[in-house]
Amino acid sequence: MAEKTSAKPRETDDVPVPATLRKQLKNRHIQLIALGGAIGTGLFYGSSESIALAGPSILLAYLVGGLAIFMIVRALSEMSVEDPKAGAFSYYATRYWSKRAGFISGWNYWFNYILVSMVELAVVGSFVNYWFPNIPTWVSAAVFLVVICAGNLLGVSKFGEFEFWFAIIKIVAVIAMILGGLAVLVLNLPTASGVRASFANWFTVGGGFLPNGLMSHAGDGSWTGLLMALVVVMFSFGGTELIGITAGETEDPQRTIPRATNDIIWRILVFYIGALGVIMAVVPWNTIDGKTSPFVQIFDSVGVHAAAGILNFVCLTAVMSVYNSGLYANSRMLYSLAKQGNAPAYLGKLDSRGVPVAGVLTSAVITAIAVVVVFVWPEFAFNYLMSIATIAGIINWTMIMITEMKFRRVAFAGESPADSSLAGLSGQQALDAIHFKLPFAKVTPWVVLAFLALVVVLMCFSPSYRVAVVAGVIWLIVLFVASQIAHGRQ
């Protein structure tokens, strides 16, 4: 074993990461992982909430939010292309910011995905019960946890294959819905609502394109409107940053990561704006009440009632995809944290297939405990734990943008690590040598940070999200204290 290890090329840097991680994710894997990360139950079911808040103007919210997410992923990819490592933003935060920043970034992301996985596994039983109502939901959760965990232990190439096919199923479902909706529009088929299917419905139904304005008080005292919908929209994009996590195990990150990142914007245009635009042309937006998925309503409206069963299968695979991605990301994050000295050393060990087995099993066990919490104390889990998950995404994106700015300052000062392609360069020459640059890098991070701050302010207007803001402050204090205990003052 020692001879085999020494034969492998070794990378050295400020935060050493052994080269035994397998670079087995191919271009097709990365493309579909990136695409699948932006399509989930948030689109299939959660879009009802955003449509109710903003009406047809939700299309603008997805466009604005999508542009912000695109810039966040571009910032992450700028660093990933120059220095592709497991752990991504946590690794970069340690390397270019501070060990404390890496600790907070990594553990925040890990706990975020634990909570997201918790919810996905807790609800998977409801999808299984659609066909098999007598199977207890906890049995479904346990089975899927074991299956996905076993798949992750087989190696990164198997993870890539699982995600590839999970993503294919989601993509085919969305494209089928778009084509089906366009057929209704072109053929002028009658709909159950009695309203003729037309894109003009965006402007003529239920108060027009901007029925609730930018922000307005609803009858029950809650806030609605385009700006309030931004909160829901932003959290539907969670997971797109997975591209950065995969960089350390990608065959050709300098070519693959830029392609996958640049494709994000058109994916948002097609799969969010295109799909919801077609839905609201066929189904009047004010009849989308959230009792069923808008994707089911569009087919129900023309008498195709098998859509509910099909979408149930698609959502089941989407839930599996989220947990599969979450377990992969969490195991690599723990591996990176261990290599930084921000987690126990046992989490930094790899098996013969290049899998951080301890990271996979530790994350799976903690997720299982979290799922038990959901079943035993559902109100606590959804009100408080999910509040942390909600705000953790904002914390993560904020730290990515700040880290990118520090990455550029290090490069400009000529202090890039010795193994970096920017080593030996300084000033504008170093910045010009960056292969995959963040557009308008002098101002973009500040614009994105201001936008994220706006989203947090908007969350304070919503009772359901307000608790997340409070939980976020407490959570940051907990992380900071934990970093102090782990390392003392830096």
C-alpha positions in Angstrom: 0.0 0.0 0.0 2.8 2.4 0.8 4.5 1.7 -2.5 1.3 2.4 -4.4 0.7 5.7 -2.5 4.2 7.0 -3.2 3.8 6.3 -6.9 1.1 8.8 -7.1 1.8 12.5 -7.9 1.6 14.7 -4.8 0.3 18.2 -4.6 1.7 20.6 -1.9 0.2 23.9 -0.8 -0.6 25.8 2.4 -3.5 23.4 3.1 -2.2 20.0 1.8 -4.8 17.8 0.0 -3.5 14.4 -0.9 -3.7 13.5 -4.6 -5.5 10.2 -3.9 -8.9 11.7 -4.6 -9.9 10.2 -8.0 -10.4 12.6 -10.8 -13.2 10.4 -12.4 -16.0 12.9 -12.9 -16.3 13.4 -16.7 -17.7 16.4 -18.6 -21.2 14.8 -18.9 -21.3 14.2 -15.2 -20.4 17.8 -14.3 -22.8 19.3 -16.9 -25.7 17.2 -15.5 -24.8 17.7 -11.9 -24.8 21.4 -12.4 -28.1 21.3 -14.2 -29.7 18.9 -11.7 -28.6 21.1 -8.8 -30.9 23.8 -10.1 -33.9 21.6 -10.6 -35.7 20.0 -7.6 -38.9 19.9 -5.6 -38.5 23.7 -5.2 -39.4 24.0 -8.9 -42.0 21.3 -9.0 -43.9 22.3 -5.9 -42.3 25.4 -4.3 -43.0 27.5 -7.4 -46.6 27.7 -6.3 -45.7 29.9 -3.3 -43.6 32.2 -5.4 -46.3 32.5 -8.1 -48.9 33.3 -5.4 -46.7 36.2 -4.1 -45.8 37.8 -7.4 -48.1 36.5 -10.1 -46.5 36.5 -13.6 -43.9 38.9 -12.5 -42.3 36.0 -10.8 -40.5 35.5 -14.1 -38.5 38.7 -13.4 -37.7 37.5 -9.9 -36.2 34.3 -11.3 -34.3 36.3 -13.8 -32.8 38.7 -11.2 -32.2 35.9 -8.7 -30.7 33.7 -11.4 -28.3 36.4 -12.4 -27.2 36.7 -8.8 -26.7 33.0 -8.4 -24.8 32.9 -11.7 -22.3 35.5 -10.4 -21.9 33.6 -7.1 -21.1 30.4 -9.0 -18.8 32.4 -11.4 -16.9 33.7 -8.3 -16.5 30.2 -7.0 -15.5 28.8 -10.3 -12.9 31.5 -10.8 -11.1 29.9 -7.8 -12.0 26.3 -8.6 -10.4 26.5 -12.1 -7.2 28.0 -10.7 -7.0 25.6 -7.7 -9.4 22.7 -8.0 -9.6 21.1 -4.6 -12.1 19.1 -2.5 -14.0 21.4 -0.1 -14.1 24.3 -2.5 -15.2 27.4 -0.7 -14.1 26.2 2.7 -10.7 25.3 1.4 -10.4 28.7 -0.3 -11.6 30.6 2.7 -8.8 28.9 4.7 -6.2 29.5 2.1 -7.0 33.1 1.1 -8.8 34.4 4.2 -8.2 32.7 7.5 -8.4 29.4 9.3 -11.4 30.6 11.2 -13.2 31.6 8.0 -12.6 28.1 6.6 -13.9 26.6 9.8 -17.1 28.7 9.7 -17.6 28.3 5.9 -17.1 24.5 6.0 -19.1 23.6 9.0 -21.9 26.0 8.0 -22.2 24.3 4.6 -22.0 20.8 6.2 -24.7 21.5 8.7 -26.8 23.2 6.0 -26.8 20.0 3.9 -27.4 17.8 6.9 -30.7 19.8 7.5 -31.6 19.8 3.8 -31.0 16.0 3.6 -33.0 15.6 6.8 -36.1 17.2 5.2 -35.7 15.3 1.9 -35.5 12.0 3.7 -38.4 12.9 6.0 -40.7 13.6 3.1 -39.5 10.7 0.8 -42.1 8.5 2.5 -45.0 10.7 1.3 -43.9 10.0 -2.3 -43.6 6.3 -1.7 -47.0 6.2 0.0 -48.6 7.5 -3.2 -48.3 4.0 -4.5 -47.7 2.0 -1.3 -49.8 3.7 1.5 -49.1 1.0 4.0 -45.3 1.4 4.1 -44.3 3.5 7.2 -42.5 6.7 6.3 -39.6 5.9 8.5 -39.0 2.7 6.6 -38.8 4.6 3.3 -36.4 7.1 4.9 -34.2 4.3 6.2 -34.1 2.4 3.0 -33.2 5.4 0.9 -30.5 6.5 3.4 -28.8 3.1 3.2 -29.0 2.9 -0.6 -27.6 6.3 -1.2 -24.9 5.9 1.4 -23.9 2.6 -0.2 -23.8 4.2 -3.6 -21.5 7.0 -2.3 -19.1 4.4 -0.8 -18.6 2.8 -4.3 -16.6 5.7 -5.5 -17.0 9.2 -7.1 -17.6 7.8 -10.6 -20.7 5.9 -9.2 -21.9 9.1 -7.6 -21.5 10.9 -10.9 -23.5 8.2 -12.7 -26.3 8.3 -10.1 -26.5 12.1 -10.5 -26.4 11.9 -14.3 -29.5 9.8 -14.5 -31.3 11.5 -11.7 -30.8 14.8 -13.6 -31.9 13.2 -16.9 -35.2 12.3 -15.3 -35.8 15.8 -14.0 -34.8 17.4 -17.3 -37.0 15.2 -19.4 -40.0 15.9 -17.1 -39.5 19.7 -17.4 -39.0 19.6 -21.1 -42.1 17.3 -21.5 -44.1 19.8 -19.5 -42.9 22.8 -21.6 -43.6 20.9 -24.9 -47.0 19.8 -23.6 -47.9 23.3 -22.6 -46.8 24.7 -26.0 -48.9 22.1 -27.7 -51.9 23.3 -25.7 -51.2 26.9 -26.8 -50.5 26.2 -30.4 -53.5 23.8 -30.9 -55.7 26.0 -28.8 -57.0 23.1 -26.8 -59.8 23.8 -24.3 -58.7 23.9 -20.6 -60.6 23.1 -17.4 -60.5 26.7 -16.2 -62.4 27.9 -19.2 -59.8 30.6 -19.9 -58.2 30.2 -23.3 -54.5 29.3 -23.1 -52.5 32.3 -24.2 -49.3 34.2 -23.3 -51.6 37.2 -23.0 -52.9 35.7 -19.8 -49.7 37.0 -18.1 -51.1 40.5 -18.6 -54.9 40.0 -18.5 -55.6 37.6 -15.7 -55.9 38.4 -12.0 -54.5 41.9 -12.0 -52.0 41.6 -14.8 -48.3 41.1 -14.9 -47.5 42.8 -11.5 -50.7 42.1 -9.6 -49.2 42.7 -6.1 -46.7 45.4 -7.1 -43.2 45.5 -5.7 -44.4 45.1 -2.1 -47.9 45.3 -0.7 -49.9 44.3 2.3 -52.2 41.3 1.7 -55.6 41.0 3.4 -54.2 38.9 6.2 -51.5 41.5 7.0 -48.7 39.6 5.3 -46.5 41.1 2.7 -46.7 40.0 -1.0 -45.2 41.3 -4.2 -42.2 40.9 -6.5 -39.6 41.7 -3.8 -41.1 39.2 -1.3 -41.0 36.5 -4.0 -37.2 37.0 -4.3 -36.8 35.3 -0.9 -38.5 32.1 -2.1 -36.7 32.3 -5.5 -33.2 32.5 -4.0 -33.6 29.5 -1.8 -34.9 27.4 -4.8 -31.4 27.9 -6.3 -29.7 26.3 -3.4 -27.3 23.5 -4.6 -25.9 25.2 -7.7 -22.6 25.7 -5.9 -22.1 22.0 -6.0 -20.0 22.6 -9.1 -17.2 23.9 -6.9 -17.3 20.9 -4.6 -16.8 18.5 -7.6 -13.7 20.4 -9.0 -11.3 18.3 -7.0 -12.5 15.1 -8.6 -13.1 16.4 -12.2 -11.0 15.0 -15.0 -10.4 18.4 -16.7 -11.6 21.2 -14.4 -10.0 23.9 -16.5 -12.3 23.0 -19.4 -15.3 21.4 -17.7 -16.0 23.9 -14.8 -16.2 27.0 -17.1 -18.6 25.2 -19.5 -20.9 24.0 -16.7 -20.8 27.4 -15.0 -21.6 29.4 -18.1 -24.5 27.1 -18.9 -26.2 27.9 -15.6 -27.8 31.1 -17.0 -29.6 29.5 -19.9 -30.7 26.6 -17.7 -32.4 29.1 -15.5 -34.0 30.8 -18.5 -35.3 27.5 -19.9 -36.1 25.4 -16.8 -37.5 28.1 -14.5 -38.6 31.0 -16.6 -39.6 28.9 -19.6 -41.5 26.3 -17.6 -43.3 28.8 -15.3 -44.0 31.1 -18.2 -45.8 28.3 -20.1 -47.6 27.1 -17.0 -49.1 30.6 -16.4 -50.1 30.9 -20.0 -52.1 27.7 -19.8 -53.3 27.8 -16.1 -54.4 31.2 -14.8 -51.9 32.1 -12.2 -54.5 33.0 -9.6 -55.8 29.4 -9.7 -52.4 27.9 -8.7 -53.1 27.4 -5.1 -50.3 25.0 -4.0 -52.7 22.1 -3.3 -51.1 20.3 -6.2 -48.0 21.0 -8.3 -48.4 23.5 -11.1 -46.8 20.8 -13.3 -49.7 18.5 -12.5 -52.3 21.3 -12.9 -51.1 22.1 -16.5 -51.9 18.5 -17.6 -55.0 18.2 -15.4 -56.4 21.3 -17.1 -56.5 19.5 -20.5 -57.6 16.1 -19.1 -54.3 14.3 -18.8 -54.7 12.9 -15.2 -51.8 10.5 -15.3 -49.4 13.5 -14.7 -49.8 13.3 -10.9 -48.3 9.8 -10.8 -45.5 10.7 -13.2 -44.6 13.8 -11.3 -44.6 11.8 -8.1 -42.0 9.6 -9.6 -40.0 12.6 -10.8 -40.1 14.2 -7.3 -39.1 10.9 -5.7 -35.9 10.8 -7.9 -35.4 14.6 -7.2 -35.4 13.8 -3.4 -32.9 11.0 -4.0 -30.8 13.3 -6.0 -30.7 16.0 -3.3 -29.6 13.5 -0.7 -27.1 11.9 -3.0 -25.5 15.3 -3.7 -25.8 16.3 -0.1 -24.0 13.2 1.2 -21.3 13.6 -1.5 -20.8 17.3 -0.7 -20.7 16.7 3.1 -18.2 13.9 2.9 -15.8 16.0 0.8 -16.4 19.0 3.1 -15.5 17.0 6.2 -12.4 15.6 4.3 -11.3 19.2 3.4 -12.0 20.5 6.9 -9.8 17.6 8.3 -7.0 18.5 6.0 -7.3 22.2 7.1 -7.1 21.1 10.8 -10.7 22.3 11.3 -12.1 18.8 11.9 -10.9 15.5 13.5 -8.1 13.9 11.6 -9.9 10.6 11.0 -12.3 12.4 8.6 -9.3 13.1 6.3 -8.6 9.4 5.5 -9.4 7.8 2.1 -10.0 4.2 1.1 -8.5 2.4 -1.9 -11.2 3.9 -4.2 -10.4 7.5 -3.1 -13.6 7.8 -1.0 -13.5 9.6 2.4 -15.4 6.7 4.0 -15.4 8.2 7.5 -16.9 11.5 6.1 -19.7 9.5 4.3 -20.6 7.4 7.3 -20.4 10.3 9.8 -22.6 12.5 7.7 -25.1 9.6 7.1 -25.3 8.8 10.8 -25.9 12.5 11.8 -28.5 12.8 9.0 -30.3 9.7 10.4 -30.4 11.3 13.8 -31.8 14.5 12.3 -34.5 12.5 10.5 -35.5 10.9 13.8 -35.8 14.5 15.2 -38.2 15.3 12.4 -40.4 12.3 13.1 -40.4 12.8 16.9 -40.4 16.7 17.1 -41.6 17.9 13.7 -42.6 21.4 14.8 -39.1 21.9 16.3 -37.4 20.5 13.2 -39.3 22.6 10.7 -39.5 25.8 12.7 -36.0 26.1 14.0 -33.7 23.6 12.3 -34.9 24.6 8.8 -34.6 28.2 9.7 -30.9 27.6 10.1 -30.8 25.8 6.8 -32.6 28.7 5.2 -30.2 31.4 6.3 -27.1 29.1 6.0 -27.4 29.4 2.2 -27.1 33.2 2.4 -24.1 32.8 4.8 -22.4 30.5 2.3 -23.0 32.7 -0.7 -21.8 35.7 1.2 -18.5 34.0 2.2 -17.9 32.9 -1.4 -18.1 36.5 -2.6 -15.8 37.8 0.2 -13.3 35.0 -0.4 -13.2 35.7 -4.1 -12.2 39.3 -3.3 -9.5 38.1 -0.9 -8.3 35.6 -3.6 -7.7 38.5 -6.0 -6.0 40.6 -3.4 -3.6 37.7 -2.6 -2.9 37.3 -6.4 -2.4 41.1 -6.9 0.1 41.2 -4.0 2.1 38.4 -5.6 1.4 36.0 -2.7 -0.3 33.2 -4.6 0.7 29.7 -3.4 3.7 28.1 -5.0 1.6 25.4 -6.8 -0.8 28.0 -8.2 -0.7 28.9 -11.9 -0.5 32.5 -10.6 2.7 31.9 -8.6 5.5 34.4 -9.4 3.0 36.9 -10.8 1.8 40.1 -9.1 -0.2 43.2 -9.8 -2.4 43.5 -12.9 -0.3 40.8 -14.6 -1.5 38.2 -12.0 -5.2 39.3 -12.4 -4.9 39.1 -16.2 -3.5 35.5 -15.9 -6.7 34.3 -14.2 -8.2 31.8 -16.6 -11.9 32.1 -15.8 -12.5 35.6 -14.6 -15.6 36.8 -12.7 -17.2 39.5 -14.9 -16.7 43.1 -13.7 -14.8 41.7 -10.7 -14.2 45.1 -9.1 -17.9 45.8 -8.6 -19.7 42.4 -9.0 -19.0 41.1 -5.5 -20.3 44.3 -3.9 -23.4 44.2 -6.0 -24.1 40.6 -5.1 -23.4 41.2 -1.4 -25.8 44.2 -1.4 -28.4 42.0 -3.1 -28.0 39.2 -0.5 -28.3 41.9 2.2 -31.6 43.0 0.6 -32.9 39.4 0.7 -32.1 39.2 4.4 -34.0 42.5 5.0 -37.0 41.1 3.0 -37.0 38.0 5.1 -37.7 40.1 8.2 -41.0 41.1 6.6 -42.2 37.5 6.5 -43.2 35.7 9.7 -42.1 32.4 8.3 -38.7 33.7 7.4 -38.2 36.2 10.2 -37.2 33.4 12.6 -34.5 32.3 10.1 -32.8 35.7 10.4 -32.8 35.4 14.2 -31.6 31.8 13.9 -28.9 32.9 11.5 -27.4 35.4 14.0 -27.4 32.8 16.8 -25.9 30.2 14.4 -23.1 32.5 13.4 -22.3 33.1 17.1 -22.3 29.3 17.7 -19.9 28.8 14.8 -17.6 31.6 15.9 -17.5 30.3 19.5 -16.8 26.8 18.2 -13.9 28.1 16.1 -12.5 29.9 19.1 -12.7 26.7 21.2 -11.1 24.6 18.4 -8.2 27.0 17.6 -8.2 29.9 20.1 -7.5 33.4 18.7 -5.8 33.5 15.3 
